[in-house]
Amino acid sequence: MIFKDYYKILGLENSRVTMQEIKAAYREQAKLYHPDVNTSNQYSEDRFKDINEAYRVLSNSNSKRKYDRMWNNHIGKKNIQYEESKRGTGSAFSDFFNLFFGDVRENQLEDNKENKTKKKKVPIKGENIETLIDISIQDAFYGASKKISLRTINGKMKTFDVKIPAGIRNNEKIRLVGQGKEGSNGGSNGDLLINIHIENDNKFQIKGYDLYTDLFLTPWEAALGTRANIVGIDDESSIYIPQGTQSGENIRIPGKGYKDTKGGRGDLIANIKVMVPKKLTDEEKDAFIKLKEISNFNPRNVY
């Protein structure tokens, strides 16, 4: 085996160079001896291979340390030669290069065999299955247990027990591990993902962490002011209605809404609706007639 002076091949004088200098020298030599540029030089292709080979060894810190020990022992002795183009048949690298990285061709064949074997045995996880269920605001607030039935890929119905945690968010997903499609090559099954949709009802509506509800008042309660009880999702609150409250206004009761992610609560928001009686007693009718006669209020002239 003939020793190869990789530093000389890259145009460097000695081994006291940085990685940046090695890269710069490689780019310069590769540009000079690229076969596409030196079409008239029959040795340019072999020289270009030497340059790449030298860079492969010197740009790797481990192989460079190994090469430098040999370089210090050889360079300076008489009759030292370095080969430019002697390579094994069918190999892109010299025997000298294989001293640092092993037999590249054989290693590649072994790696290919190993990779093919691994690919055949790589476990593949099964696909996830997604579905959606509707639950009430009360079930979402307190938590509940639900049973859902789904048709499997075999056409059979399968029932799942789903535990709804208290305070679950709208559109949050519950994961049932291993209840999805079967895996292959020994891979685990996929999961069943259940998307939770919280339904509003005629009592409450949920928006973020707040709950909205209606509070109905009589015209005289709204005009004179009053104290009214409002039923929340888990208790009843007494709130003050200021005089002159208008239909459509909101009154906020802090900490009486839906559960948040920090252990607290949103707000309960009462939407005021002033209701007029559809049927009046004679006394009520007379009272409204008298109010009409003595009142100057005209809501159409407010603005």
Secondary structure as UniProt FT lines:
FT   HELIX           6..9
FT   TURN            10..11
FT   HELIX           19..33
FT   TURN            35..37
FT   TURN            39..40
FT   TURN            42..43
FT   HELIX           44..58
FT   HELIX           61..74
FT   TURN            75..76
FT   TURN            78..79
FT   TURN            89..90
FT   HELIX           95..101
FT   HELIX           104..121
FT   STRAND          129..136
FT   HELIX           137..142
FT   STRAND          144..151
FT   TURN            153..154
FT   STRAND          157..164
FT   TURN            166..167
FT   TURN            170..171
FT   STRAND          173..176
FT   TURN            177..178
FT   TURN            185..186
FT   STRAND          192..199
FT   STRAND          205..207
FT   TURN            208..209
FT   STRAND          210..217
FT   HELIX           219..224
FT   STRAND          226..231
FT   STRAND          236..241
FT   TURN            243..244
FT   TURN            247..248
FT   STRAND          250..253
FT   TURN            254..255
FT   TURN            261..262
FT   STRAND          268..274
FT   HELIX           282..294
FT   HELIX           299..301
//
